Structures are given as C-alpha cells and as structure tokens.
C-alpha cells in the first residue's frame, strides 16, 4: 500500500443548514413590539402586560423570560393575536385564563368578576381577624371566583370557610377554583348558592360567625367604568344601584345577625363611599369600632366594624374612626 498523501483526505464542504431554532426571534424584541401596540391602545401597564403575555405563550415564568428560547413564527402569531385582543381591551386575565390573588392563581373568564389587587387588603384584614380565634368561622359574601375565601382557607387552615355566591356563571368558576385548591392540598371550603340580600341568609349560622367579609357590587349605576369592566365583568358584580349601596345596605343588616358578639365585619366599597358605608354601620346600632381603610394610593377602599356584645347603640362619635389604615 502506498503511503497516504494530503490529497487522500478530501474535505467536503456540505451545505450549511440552519440549526433548529435559528428562525426564532428574541423575546426582548417581541415584547418591545407588543408593548408599543398596547401603549398605543391605552393599556395602563403595557410593558408588564406584554411580558406576561409573552411568558404565557412561551410557558415560562415572567422572571425567566429573558432566558427563554426565542419565539417561533407560530408563537409570534399566537402572541400577536393575544396582543390584538388585549389592545381591544379584553382583560388580560381572560386571555391567560388566570388571575393572581395573594398566593393563589385562580381560574377566571366570562361570567365572573376578575379579582383586583386592592381586594387583597380586605383579605389580609380578614386573615388578621381570623387569627384571633382557634378555629374561626369565616364567611365570604359575594364570593365570585372565590378569591377571598380561598386565600383565607390557604393561609388560615384551621378556619371553616363558607363562600356565598348567587350568579350561576360565577358559581361555576367558584366551584372549579374550590375543587382545584382542595386537590392541591388546601383545606376545602363550603360553597353556598344564595342571594346575600336575602333577609334569611345562612339561617344555621346566626350568631356564630367570627369574621364576615364582603366584596359586593358597589359602583353607582351612572359611573363610566373602563372598557375591560364594561365589556367583560358581569354588570351584576359591578353595579350596586343608583348610589352603589343596594347590596351593602342589606349585608350590613344581616351581618349583624350572623356575627357572634365581638365578631368582625369587613366590606369593600367604592372610593366615593368613604363616609357612606361607615355611616351605615354606625346607624345600624349593633356595631362598634367602625373604621375606614384606605388602599395603597390613599383612596377609601373598605370599612370594618365589630359586632357589639351589649346590644346597645354606639355613640357615633366614639364608634367611627376615620383616617385608619
């Protein structure tokens, strides 16, 4: 055999095919384009929402979006479709199918009110009140998706939690979320289909409830609400009659009958109700330590009170504390 020469080793130049994924577009570029579209549509937090939608399409946490593989053409098309729907003011939570609330992710969609971040303040207050008891009985009226009830059950596992909702559509979401949280290991809650304005609401719990919370429909009928609310949240979960108090009035009355002596009531309300709802609690005569609470930007957000033990009417000047948390 003759010795090998350089010409015996032929180097063949093969056509270079792009490796898998080279057609992908960097997340930063896709997010920037989506954010511009959302900003032009008047969405309040366009960058944050663009990132959330991008992370949803890529099935990665938002915090790891920069480390994710780029978008394929199919994923770009899917994101573009979602961005267009959001630009038309469809709620972000309807697009992703979930709403975050404290430590929970709740299923939401058409037919149920999307829980708002400010309601987490009322849930936090309810948890603080519940911790005063060994095994508290907590009732959540107008429960909707179950946000407050399920947060209490998760963070206060010794509690018995009862969630009340009237709307059949909302009840379907509530029951779904309750089942999913129970399957995940949280204590189960009790779901009751009932109208919270019924004067005989929850007859078996009269005088037994330790903490009662309610995030009712409270927007006055004439108020113009954002397109995400007007076009997607159920009107019966948003508007509370001409002055916004049609549901709050009977809730204040019935809560005084359901609460045990010393039990606590918390009611979320419109930011124009900072005087009206505490006044209703004082006028009822069965509450004391009436307080008004503000949200993180200083707007009146919810009122609280304790059920009197002596049955006497409180002195309004002593019972109503303003300027509280």
C-alpha positions as semicolon CSV with decimal commas, in nm:
position;residue;x (nm);y (nm);z (nm)
1;X;0,000;0,000;0,000
2;X;0,139;0,340;-0,097
3;X;0,171;0,600;0,173
4;X;-0,122;0,835;0,215
5;X;-0,085;1,186;0,089
6;X;-0,272;1,508;0,172
7;X;-0,490;1,455;-0,133
8;X;-0,617;1,128;0,010
9;X;-0,806;1,326;0,279
10;X;-1,074;1,513;0,094
11;X;-1,254;1,781;0,291
12;X;-1,606;1,811;0,161
13;X;-1,796;2,137;0,205
14;X;-2,157;2,048;0,282
15;X;-2,444;2,297;0,257
16;X;-2,492;2,463;0,596
17;X;-2,848;2,420;0,721
18;X;-2,968;2,649;0,999
19;X;-2,975;2,476;1,332
20;X;-3,307;2,421;1,495
21;X;-3,435;2,744;1,641
22;X;-3,238;2,992;1,431
23;X;-3,568;3,132;1,299
24;X;-3,666;3,226;1,650
25;X;-3,697;3,592;1,746
26;X;-3,552;3,717;2,071
27;X;-3,810;3,771;2,349
28;X;-3,685;4,126;2,408
29;X;-3,772;4,228;2,052
30;X;-4,112;4,059;2,061
31;X;-4,200;4,213;2,397
32;X;-4,094;4,561;2,286
33;X;-4,317;4,540;1,980
34;X;-4,612;4,411;2,185
35;X;-4,563;4,684;2,446
36;X;-4,578;4,954;2,179
37;X;-4,906;4,814;2,050
38;X;-5,057;4,801;2,397
39;X;-4,937;5,151;2,484
40;X;-5,096;5,289;2,168
41;X;-5,423;5,124;2,275
42;X;-5,416;5,296;2,614
43;X;-5,337;4,991;2,829
44;X;-5,208;5,123;3,163
45;X;-4,906;4,895;3,210
46;X;-4,812;4,799;2,853
47;X;-4,462;4,665;2,921
48;X;-4,569;4,449;3,213
49;X;-4,867;4,310;3,027
50;X;-4,660;4,242;2,715
51;X;-4,416;4,044;2,929
52;X;-4,697;3,849;3,091
53;X;-4,850;3,759;2,757
54;X;-4,511;3,664;2,614
55;X;-4,435;3,444;2,915
56;X;-4,778;3,284;2,880
57;X;-4,717;3,195;2,515
58;X;-4,370;3,056;2,591
59;X;-4,497;2,875;2,903
60;X;-4,223;3,020;3,123
61;X;-4,237;3,235;3,439
62;X;-4,223;3,605;3,364
63;X;-3,898;3,635;3,561
64;X;-3,726;3,388;3,326
65;X;-3,850;3,542;3,004
66;X;-3,508;3,683;2,911
67;X;-3,356;3,335;2,939
68;X;-3,620;3,163;2,730
69;X;-3,576;3,036;2,377
70;X;-3,690;3,283;2,116
71;X;-4,033;3,287;1,955
72;X;-4,104;3,059;1,663
73;X;-4,316;3,207;1,383
74;X;-4,615;3,016;1,520
75;X;-4,559;3,154;1,870
76;X;-4,521;3,507;1,731
77;X;-4,853;3,470;1,551
78;X;-5,019;3,346;1,868
79;X;-4,881;3,635;2,071
80;X;-4,982;3,886;1,807
81;X;-5,338;3,754;1,829
82;X;-5,343;3,789;2,207
83;X;-5,194;4,138;2,191
84;X;-5,461;4,242;1,942
85;X;-5,733;4,116;2,175
86;X;-5,575;4,298;2,470
87;X;-5,546;4,614;2,262
88;X;-5,922;4,580;2,207
89;X;-5,940;4,590;2,590
90;X;-6,023;4,229;2,658
91;X;-5,898;4,166;3,014
92;X;-5,551;4,019;3,043
93;X;-5,686;3,757;3,283
94;X;-5,938;3,637;3,025
95;X;-5,655;3,589;2,777
96;X;-5,439;3,386;3,013
97;X;-5,731;3,223;3,196
98;X;-5,594;3,303;3,542
99;X;-5,586;3,586;3,793
100;X;-5,327;3,616;4,066
101;X;-5,454;3,686;4,417
102;X;-5,217;3,680;4,714
103;X;-5,053;3,334;4,686
104;X;-5,316;3,191;4,451
105;X;-5,374;3,159;4,080
106;X;-5,747;3,144;4,017
107;X;-5,927;3,037;3,703
108;X;-6,136;3,322;3,562
109;X;-6,319;3,402;3,243
110;X;-6,653;3,524;3,108
111;X;-6,924;3,530;3,372
112;X;-6,712;3,603;3,679
113;X;-6,565;3,922;3,820
114;X;-6,186;3,934;3,791
115;X;-6,042;3,987;4,143
116;X;-5,848;4,312;4,184
117;X;-5,521;4,364;4,373
118;X;-5,681;4,613;4,613
119;X;-5,912;4,340;4,741
120;X;-5,603;4,164;4,877
121;X;-5,608;4,430;5,151
122;X;-5,952;4,316;5,265
123;X;-5,837;3,953;5,253
124;X;-5,533;4,043;5,464
125;X;-5,756;4,214;5,718
126;X;-5,983;3,907;5,732
127;X;-5,683;3,683;5,795
128;X;-5,562;3,907;6,077
129;X;-5,908;3,896;6,237
130;X;-5,936;3,521;6,194
131;X;-5,607;3,462;6,374
132;X;-5,771;3,589;6,694
133;X;-5,964;3,262;6,711
134;X;-5,851;2,900;6,738
135;X;-6,092;2,766;6,478
136;X;-6,261;3,068;6,321
137;X;-6,578;3,056;6,116
138;X;-6,524;3,290;5,821
139;X;-6,797;3,382;5,573
140;X;-6,725;3,541;5,236
141;X;-7,030;3,703;5,076
142;X;-7,043;3,781;4,701
143;X;-6,755;3,539;4,666
144;X;-6,728;3,544;4,286
145;X;-6,419;3,348;4,184
146;X;-6,360;3,258;4,549
147;X;-6,056;3,483;4,586
148;X;-6,102;3,590;4,949
149;X;-6,248;3,260;5,069
150;X;-5,972;3,051;4,912
151;X;-5,697;3,284;5,032
152;X;-5,829;3,254;5,388
153;X;-5,853;2,876;5,362
154;X;-5,498;2,850;5,231
155;X;-5,337;3,087;5,482
156;X;-5,555;3,001;5,782
157;X;-5,603;2,624;5,754
158;X;-5,778;2,593;6,091
159;X;-6,067;2,808;5,966
160;X;-6,403;2,688;5,846
161;X;-6,471;2,898;5,537
162;X;-6,812;2,947;5,377
163;X;-6,835;3,119;5,036
164;X;-7,171;3,257;4,919
165;X;-7,249;3,346;4,557
166;X;-7,573;3,395;4,364
167;X;-7,475;3,402;3,996
168;X;-7,484;3,059;3,826
169;X;-7,196;3,158;3,597
170;X;-6,981;3,280;3,885
171;X;-7,070;2,973;4,089
172;X;-6,923;2,753;3,818
173;X;-6,589;2,936;3,845
174;X;-6,607;2,935;4,225
175;X;-6,667;2,561;4,241
176;X;-6,389;2,498;3,989
177;X;-6,139;2,703;4,190
178;X;-6,250;2,544;4,516
179;X;-6,204;2,196;4,371
180;X;-5,863;2,280;4,226
181;X;-5,735;2,428;4,552
182;X;-5,864;2,128;4,750
183;X;-5,692;1,894;4,504
184;X;-5,372;2,093;4,555
185;X;-5,392;2,028;4,929
186;X;-5,562;2,339;5,066
187;X;-5,844;2,291;5,319
188;X;-6,177;2,264;5,135
189;X;-6,428;2,546;5,159
190;X;-6,808;2,528;5,166
191;X;-6,986;2,683;4,867
192;X;-7,342;2,810;4,914
193;X;-7,563;2,926;4,629
194;X;-7,764;3,213;4,775
195;X;-7,853;3,580;4,739
196;X;-7,670;3,787;5,002
197;X;-7,961;4,033;5,016
198;X;-8,194;3,757;5,142
199;X;-8,301;3,858;5,497
200;X;-8,285;3,491;5,598
201;X;-7,937;3,428;5,456
202;X;-7,747;3,138;5,620
203;X;-8,001;3,072;5,897
204;X;-7,788;2,798;6,051
205;X;-7,503;3,041;6,117
206;X;-7,691;3,313;6,304
207;X;-7,481;3,441;6,595
208;X;-7,190;3,208;6,515
209;X;-6,971;3,383;6,256
210;X;-6,633;3,513;6,372
211;X;-6,533;3,703;6,058
212;X;-6,759;3,812;5,773
213;X;-6,623;3,977;5,458
214;X;-6,798;4,103;5,150
215;X;-6,676;4,247;4,820
216;X;-7,018;4,333;4,675
217;X;-7,120;4,512;4,356
218;X;-7,081;4,874;4,463
219;X;-7,022;5,101;4,165
220;X;-7,300;5,362;4,127
221;X;-7,502;5,300;3,813
222;X;-7,410;5,624;3,637
223;X;-7,034;5,578;3,670
224;X;-6,847;5,514;3,346
225;X;-6,616;5,218;3,401
226;X;-6,310;5,111;3,198
227;X;-6,370;4,903;2,883
228;X;-6,227;4,592;3,048
229;X;-6,504;4,619;3,308
230;X;-6,787;4,744;3,089
231;X;-6,740;4,482;2,823
232;X;-6,638;4,179;3,026
233;X;-6,708;4,185;3,402
234;X;-7,070;4,088;3,476
235;X;-7,276;4,401;3,539
236;X;-7,442;4,237;3,841
237;X;-7,097;4,202;4,000
238;X;-7,004;4,566;3,933
239;X;-7,300;4,799;3,978
240;X;-7,483;4,842;4,306
241;X;-7,783;5,052;4,208
242;X;-7,816;5,427;4,176
243;X;-7,587;5,508;4,469
244;X;-7,390;5,182;4,471
245;X;-7,527;5,075;4,809
246;X;-7,815;4,845;4,710
247;X;-7,629;4,533;4,821
248;X;-7,425;4,685;5,102
249;X;-7,734;4,800;5,296
250;X;-7,887;4,452;5,344
251;X;-7,543;4,299;5,403
252;X;-7,481;4,539;5,692
253;X;-7,818;4,439;5,841
254;X;-7,779;4,063;5,800
255;X;-7,416;4,058;5,907
256;X;-7,514;4,196;6,247
257;X;-7,736;3,889;6,291
258;X;-7,481;3,637;6,167
259;X;-7,184;3,764;6,368
260;X;-7,111;3,642;6,717
261;X;-7,055;3,909;6,985
262;X;-6,714;4,056;6,908
263;X;-6,717;3,915;6,554
264;X;-6,574;4,133;6,279
265;X;-6,723;4,264;5,954
266;X;-6,529;4,398;5,655
267;X;-6,700;4,544;5,345
268;X;-6,523;4,671;5,034
269;X;-6,684;4,976;4,874
270;X;-6,649;5,242;4,606
271;X;-6,397;5,517;4,667
272;X;-6,688;5,761;4,692
273;X;-6,831;5,566;4,988
274;X;-6,566;5,657;5,244
275;X;-6,829;5,828;5,458
276;X;-7,146;5,649;5,347
277;X;-7,057;5,292;5,445
278;X;-6,918;5,375;5,791
279;X;-7,232;5,584;5,844
280;X;-7,449;5,281;5,763
281;X;-7,257;5,072;6,016
282;X;-7,292;5,336;6,286
283;X;-7,661;5,391;6,212
284;X;-7,736;5,020;6,246
285;X;-7,656;5,046;6,617
286;X;-7,519;4,693;6,657
287;X;-7,159;4,767;6,567
288;X;-6,867;4,934;6,740
289;X;-6,511;5,025;6,642
290;X;-6,621;5,133;6,297
291;X;-6,317;5,214;6,087
292;X;-6,250;5,328;5,733
293;X;-5,948;5,180;5,550
294;X;-5,764;5,322;5,251
295;X;-5,587;5,144;4,969
296;X;-5,221;5,181;4,871
297;X;-5,284;5,505;4,681
298;X;-5,487;5,659;4,962
299;X;-5,840;5,603;4,833
300;X;-6,119;5,488;5,067
301;X;-6,145;5,114;5,000
302;X;-6,319;4,917;5,277
303;X;-6,491;4,966;5,610
304;X;-6,474;4,741;5,915
305;X;-6,660;4,708;6,242
306;X;-6,707;4,474;6,538
307;X;-7,039;4,328;6,650
308;X;-7,142;4,480;6,981
309;X;-7,194;4,241;7,269
310;X;-7,430;4,457;7,478
311;X;-7,700;4,523;7,220
312;X;-7,682;4,896;7,287
313;X;-7,643;5,170;7,028
314;X;-7,290;5,301;6,992
315;X;-7,210;5,666;7,031
316;X;-7,140;5,769;6,670
317;X;-6,857;6,000;6,775
318;X;-6,681;5,713;6,954
319;X;-6,772;5,437;6,713
320;X;-6,645;5,583;6,388
321;X;-6,271;5,619;6,343
322;X;-6,151;5,789;6,026
323;X;-5,809;5,810;5,872
324;X;-5,720;5,450;5,957
325;X;-5,517;5,204;5,753
